[in-house]
Amino acid sequence: MSEGVTNVTQDSWDAEVLQSPDLILVDFWAAWCGPCKMVAPMVEELAREYEGKARFVKLNTDENPDLASRYKIRGIPTLMFFKKGEIVEQIVGVVPKAQLKAKIDSLLG
């Protein structure tokens, strides 16, 4: 796992995501997913850029199907933003890094 990005599972989900007061970007992904491989470097860059302001985690949907089902993940990559345990925004598919930055800035502001 990249520096600044935490890998979460069913076991660590509540503590890492739902119980955190921080803005958290969750990258729902799978190893076989080509578009996920395009998003991963952007998420890693953003994690470094927003260190101390927001947290970034990745959840492998193949290894954690219950969570993928709970959040109705129909397509990956899905980037879901949580704040104080609540979903505040969601982006499905590959988007430009500038669009992700704008979304994070608006959610932090």
C-alpha positions as CSV (number, residue, x, y, z in Angstrom):
1,M,0.0,0.0,0.0
2,S,1.2,3.5,-0.8
3,E,2.4,6.0,1.7
4,G,-0.6,8.0,2.9
5,V,-3.2,5.5,1.7
6,T,-4.6,2.9,4.2
7,N,-5.9,-0.4,3.1
8,V,-9.2,-1.1,4.9
9,T,-11.2,-4.3,5.3
10,Q,-14.5,-5.4,6.8
11,D,-12.8,-5.7,10.2
12,S,-11.2,-2.2,10.2
13,W,-14.0,-0.3,8.4
14,D,-15.9,1.0,11.4
15,A,-12.8,2.2,13.2
16,E,-11.1,3.7,10.1
17,V,-14.1,5.2,8.3
18,L,-17.3,5.4,10.2
19,Q,-15.9,6.5,13.6
20,S,-13.4,9.0,12.1
21,P,-14.3,12.7,12.4
22,D,-12.1,13.4,9.3
23,L,-13.0,13.8,5.7
24,I,-12.2,10.4,4.2
25,L,-12.0,9.4,0.6
26,V,-12.7,5.7,0.1
27,D,-11.4,4.1,-3.2
28,F,-13.5,1.0,-3.9
29,W,-11.4,-1.0,-6.3
30,A,-10.5,-4.5,-7.5
31,A,-7.2,-5.9,-8.8
32,W,-8.6,-6.9,-12.2
33,C,-10.1,-3.4,-12.8
34,G,-8.2,-1.4,-15.4
35,P,-9.8,2.0,-14.6
36,C,-9.0,1.4,-10.9
37,K,-5.3,1.2,-11.9
38,M,-5.7,4.6,-13.6
39,V,-7.3,6.2,-10.4
40,A,-4.8,4.6,-7.9
41,P,-1.8,7.0,-8.7
42,M,-4.1,10.0,-8.4
43,V,-5.5,8.9,-5.0
44,E,-1.9,8.4,-3.8
45,E,-0.8,11.8,-5.0
46,L,-3.9,13.4,-3.4
47,A,-3.1,11.6,-0.1
48,R,0.3,13.2,0.0
49,E,-1.1,16.6,-1.0
50,Y,-3.8,16.6,1.6
51,E,-1.8,14.9,4.4
52,G,-3.2,16.2,7.7
53,K,-6.4,17.6,6.1
54,A,-8.1,14.5,4.8
55,R,-7.6,10.7,4.9
56,F,-7.5,8.3,2.0
57,V,-8.3,4.6,2.2
58,K,-8.7,1.8,-0.3
59,L,-11.2,-1.1,-0.1
60,N,-10.8,-4.2,-2.3
61,T,-14.4,-5.0,-3.3
62,D,-13.5,-8.6,-4.2
63,E,-12.1,-9.3,-0.7
64,N,-14.9,-7.3,1.1
65,P,-18.1,-8.1,-0.8
66,D,-20.4,-7.4,2.1
67,L,-19.2,-3.7,2.3
68,A,-19.4,-3.3,-1.5
69,S,-23.0,-4.6,-1.3
70,R,-23.9,-2.4,1.8
71,Y,-22.8,0.7,-0.1
72,K,-24.4,-0.5,-3.4
73,I,-21.2,-0.4,-5.3
74,R,-22.3,-1.2,-8.9
75,G,-19.2,0.0,-10.8
76,I,-15.6,0.5,-9.9
77,P,-13.7,2.5,-9.3
78,T,-16.1,4.2,-7.0
79,L,-14.7,7.1,-4.9
80,M,-16.9,7.7,-1.9
81,F,-16.4,10.6,0.5
82,F,-17.3,10.2,4.2
83,K,-17.4,12.9,6.9
84,K,-18.2,12.0,10.5
85,G,-19.3,8.5,9.3
86,E,-21.8,9.8,6.7
87,I,-21.5,9.6,2.9
88,V,-21.3,13.2,1.6
89,E,-20.4,12.6,-2.0
90,Q,-19.7,9.8,-4.5
91,I,-17.9,9.7,-7.9
92,V,-18.0,6.6,-10.1
93,G,-15.4,6.0,-12.8
94,V,-12.2,7.8,-13.8
95,V,-12.2,11.6,-13.5
96,P,-9.4,14.1,-13.9
97,K,-7.3,14.8,-10.8
98,A,-8.3,18.5,-10.9
99,Q,-12.0,17.4,-10.5
100,L,-11.1,15.3,-7.5
101,K,-9.1,18.2,-6.0
102,A,-12.0,20.6,-6.5
103,K,-14.4,18.1,-4.8
104,I,-12.1,17.6,-1.8
105,D,-11.6,21.4,-1.5
106,S,-15.3,22.0,-1.5
107,L,-15.9,19.3,1.1
108,L,-13.1,20.6,3.3
109,G,-14.3,24.2,2.9
